[in-house]
Amino acid sequence: MRNELARSKVTTQDQTSVPLEVRRRFGIKSGCELGWYEEDGRLYVDLARVHTLADARAALSGKRAPKPALDVKAAIKAHVSEKFKRASH
């Protein structure tokens, strides 16, 4: 069963706000992009994270740089996840 975090309304101008508790929990700030997805008739919203060059450098600055491209992607994702995890607490 899914856990509902919050609710928001769509205005007459077809806009909605991201509730404060959701913004805080997921580190959503002004300028962040949200992705809207449909799967099996259900709507999902996901925070689209943008990786910066600084994130890539930090992820690759360890003792050994990941060799395959998939390892690089995983290292960047792990670094960015940790970065946003710290920012949201």
C-alpha positions as CSV (number, residue, x, y, z in Angstrom):
1,M,0.0,0.0,0.0
2,R,1.3,3.5,-0.9
3,N,1.9,6.1,1.8
4,E,0.3,9.5,0.9
5,L,2.6,12.3,1.9
6,A,0.4,15.3,1.1
7,R,-2.2,16.7,-1.2
8,S,-2.4,19.7,-3.4
9,K,-5.2,21.2,-5.6
10,V,-5.0,22.3,-9.2
11,T,-6.0,26.0,-9.5
12,T,-8.3,27.5,-12.1
13,Q,-5.1,28.3,-14.1
14,D,-4.2,24.6,-14.2
15,Q,-1.3,25.0,-11.7
16,T,-0.5,23.3,-8.5
17,S,2.0,23.8,-5.6
18,V,4.3,21.2,-4.1
19,P,3.4,20.9,-0.4
20,L,6.1,22.1,2.1
21,E,6.5,18.7,3.7
22,V,7.2,17.1,0.3
23,R,9.7,19.9,-0.7
24,R,11.6,19.5,2.6
25,R,11.7,15.7,2.5
26,F,13.0,15.6,-1.1
27,G,15.1,18.7,-1.2
28,I,12.9,20.4,-3.8
29,K,13.8,24.0,-4.3
30,S,12.9,26.8,-6.7
31,G,14.1,25.9,-10.2
32,C,13.9,22.1,-9.7
33,E,12.2,20.2,-12.4
34,L,9.6,17.5,-11.9
35,G,8.9,14.7,-14.3
36,W,5.4,13.4,-14.8
37,Y,5.0,9.8,-15.8
38,E,2.1,7.5,-16.6
39,E,2.2,3.8,-16.1
40,D,-0.8,1.5,-16.2
41,G,-3.2,4.4,-16.0
42,R,-1.6,5.8,-12.9
43,L,0.2,9.2,-12.6
44,Y,3.6,9.4,-11.0
45,V,5.7,12.5,-10.2
46,D,9.5,12.3,-9.9
47,L,12.2,14.8,-9.1
48,A,14.4,15.2,-12.2
49,R,17.9,15.6,-10.9
50,V,20.5,17.4,-12.9
51,H,24.0,16.2,-12.5
52,T,26.7,19.0,-12.6
53,L,30.3,18.7,-13.6
54,A,31.2,19.2,-10.0
55,D,29.1,16.2,-9.1
56,A,30.9,14.1,-11.7
57,R,34.3,15.2,-10.5
58,A,33.4,14.4,-6.9
59,A,32.1,11.0,-7.8
60,L,35.2,10.2,-9.8
61,S,37.8,11.6,-7.4
62,G,38.0,8.4,-5.3
63,K,41.0,6.1,-5.1
64,R,40.0,4.3,-8.3
65,A,37.9,5.8,-11.1
66,P,35.1,3.5,-12.2
67,K,36.0,1.9,-15.6
68,P,32.8,0.9,-17.4
69,A,30.3,3.7,-18.3
70,L,27.6,2.1,-16.1
71,D,29.9,2.3,-13.1
72,V,30.4,6.0,-13.7
73,K,26.7,6.6,-13.9
74,A,26.2,4.7,-10.6
75,A,29.0,6.6,-8.9
76,I,27.4,9.9,-9.9
77,K,24.0,8.8,-8.9
78,A,25.3,7.7,-5.5
79,H,27.2,11.0,-4.9
80,V,24.2,13.1,-5.9
81,S,21.8,11.0,-3.7
82,E,24.1,11.5,-0.7
83,K,24.4,15.2,-1.5
84,F,20.6,15.7,-1.6
85,K,20.1,13.4,1.4
86,R,22.3,15.7,3.6
87,A,20.6,18.8,2.3
88,S,17.1,17.6,3.2
89,H,17.9,17.0,6.9
